[in-house]
Amino acid sequence: MSHACLFCGSTRQRLVLSLGQQPLANSYLTAAQLTRPEPVYPLDLYWCEECHLTQITPVATSQDIFSDYAYFSSFSTTWLEHARQYVAMISERLQLGAASQVIEIASNDGYLLQYFVERGIPCLGIEPAVNVAAAAREKRVPTRVAFWGQETAASLNEERMQADLIIGNNVLAHVPTLNEFVAGVKLALKPDGVATFEFPHLYRLIEEHQFDTIYHEHFSYFAFFVVERVFAQHGLRLFDVEQLSTHGGSLRIYACHGDAKREDTPRTRALREEELAAGLDAFAYYESFAGRVENTRQEVLDFLLDAREHGQKVAGYGAPAKGNTLLNYCGVTPALLPYTVDRSPHKQGLYLPGSHVPVRAPEHVAEDRPDYLFILPWNLQEEIMDQMRHIRDWGGRFVVAIPH
């Protein structure tokens, strides 16, 4: 089924990978919901022949996914430290102070803006999920409940609230209205302002088989040379880029107005040339991906079936969206993974969508003493292995499935 490209509107889409029919990755279930029909949607990855944007077919609206949201950023100490370091770096680089204005798009529970509040730098969070925005306000982070776009940006302009810095961490991939979103950034940015966005790098996703980062709330998957075109279309220039280790390999892009007096760093050209040399602008690069993903599925099932056959217990750690893509694609049920544990009380007592694996508190692991702890948020494996190192007391071992 072809659809109009989220950026250029072309219907010339080529299928890269089909992950089958899947529920929304963050639609956790109560016990009462387990007996009801569960909505599922096709999860297919396409590559646009015209502009080369990699994307899924939108099957759910942003309102369906984000109006009441189960992900709270503050439950990861790794992510909090990442945010703290970013605030220190960008405050110094842009010389932000009491006369500055910072706006974060999809500000979640205030995990990042709290560090600007500590520094006395005026900030505002724009967060669509009512429940998550409430958590941010409890941290005394000014937060408005809204979806980002030209309308929200225009209302801020009317209040004379243009930004010296606009931040968007792991949100650019989450918007089905890509052009409307970036146009809003252009509108809300001061003439000499800077916008930074972080998102998983498509190059790392393909090279390291990170197919579990594909789910319905991630509409787009960006290569640098493609996101550069998207911003240029709206009069914004990417003058710098950093490659980060977060989420299995992310990019942090720095955008300014096209005519701003900021020089492009050598990193932008170097990354653009690296991607093109690897062939990301040709479909041939993507053709072997589906076969490699199928191999990972077989490895996961072989491991779980072998453990069961030998009477070994496997428990999960974490209830991330990426884990739901993995478990549902592999057809894992509680027969193979009896439970998973998660630090977030917002997920404990619920069941994973699709697989119906129950989510318990981390303390349950010490009571059950499983032979293996299957880490689903593999991007946080170092943090998790440190938190749960006591499993080694009874010979427990950690397992990850990605990249292999």
Residue, then its C-alpha position, 0 to 999 in steps of 0.5 A: m500500500s503506497h502513501a504520500c511521503l510525509f515530506c515531499g508528498s510523492t507516492r513512489q514508496r518502496l517497502v524496506l521491511s514489514l514487521g506485521q500487524q502490531p498494537l500501538a507500542n505504548s498502549y499498555l493494558t490493564a487486566a480488565q482489557l486483556t479479554r477485549p479485542e486489541p487494535v492492531y495496525p500494519l507496521d511497515l517501513y518505506w523509503c521514498e524514491e523522490c526525497h529518500l525519507t525513510q518512514i512508516t505509513p501513518v495509521a494512528t494520529s498524534q492525538d491517539i498516541f500522545s494525549d495520554y502517554a506512559y513514557f516518563s523520561s525521569f525514570s532513566t538516570t542515564w537520560l537525566e545525566h545526558a540532559r544535564q550535560y546538554v544544558a550546561m554545554i548549550s548554556e555556555r555555547l549560546q551564552l544563555g542567561a536571565a534575558s534569554q528564552v528557551i522553548e522545548i517541544a515535547s518537554n515530557d515531565g520536565y526532565l531537561l528544562q528543570y536544569f534551565v530552571e535551576r540556572g534561572i534561565p526562562c523556559l517553557g515546555i510544550e507537551p501534548a500529554v496532559n498527564v506528563a505535563a502535570a508531572a513537569r509542573e510539579k517540578r516547577v517547570p512552566t508547561r503548556v499542553a499543546f501539539w507543536g506546529q505553526e498555530t502554537a508557534a504563532s500564538l507564542n509570537e503574539e505573546r512576544m515569546q520567540a526563542d533564543l533556543i528551541i529544543g526537540n529531543n526525540v520528537l522530530a521522528h514522532v510527527p506525521t505533519l513534518n512540514e507543519f512542525v518545522a515551519g513552526v520552528k522557523l516561526a518561533l525562532k529569533p533571528d539569531g536563535v538556534a534550534t537543536f534536535e536529537f533523533p536516532h540516526l537511520y544509518r546506525l539503525i540499519e547497520e546495527h539491525q535496530f529494527d525495534t526502534i521502529y514503531h507507530e509513534h516513530f513516523s520518520y527515520f532520518a539520515f542527515f542529508v535528508v533532514e538537511r533538505v527538510f529544514a532547508q525547505h523551510g528556510l533553516r540551515l543545519f550548521d552543525v551536527e554531533q553524533l551521540s551514543t544515546h538510543g543506539g546512536s543518535l544525531r544532534i543537529y543545530a539549526c539556524h535561519g538560512d541567513a544567520k551569521r553562523e558558519d557551517t562546521p566541517r562535521t556537516r559536510a563530513l557526515r553528509e559525505e559519509e552517508l552518501a558514500a555508504g549508499l543511503d541515497a539508493f534503495a540497494y542499501y536497504e534491500s538486505f535489511a529485512g533478511r537480517v531482521e528475520n535472522t534476529r527474530q530466529e535468534v531470539l526465539d531459539f534462545l527463549l525456546d532453548a531456555r524453556e527446554h532446559g528448565q531455565k527461567v528468563a525474565g525481562y527488564g524494562a517495558p519500553a516501546k522498542g521492547n514491544t516491537l521486538l516481542n510482538y514481531c518475534g511472537v513472544t508470549p508469557a509462555l516464553l517470557p513470564y514477566t518483565v520489570d520496570r522502574s516506572p510505577h506508571k507501568q507496574g501492574l499493567y501488561l505489555p500490548g500484544s504480548h500481554v507480558p505482565v509488568r512488575a516492580p524490579e524487586h520481583v527479580a530478587e524473589d524469583r531469581p531468574d537464570y537470565l534477565f533479558i534487557l529490552p531497553w538495550n540502549l540503557q544496558e550499562e545502567i541496568m546491569d549496574q542496577m541489577r548486578h545482584i542477579r550475579d549472586w545466584g549466577g544470573r546472566f544478562v541478555v540483549a538481542i540488538p544488534h545481535 
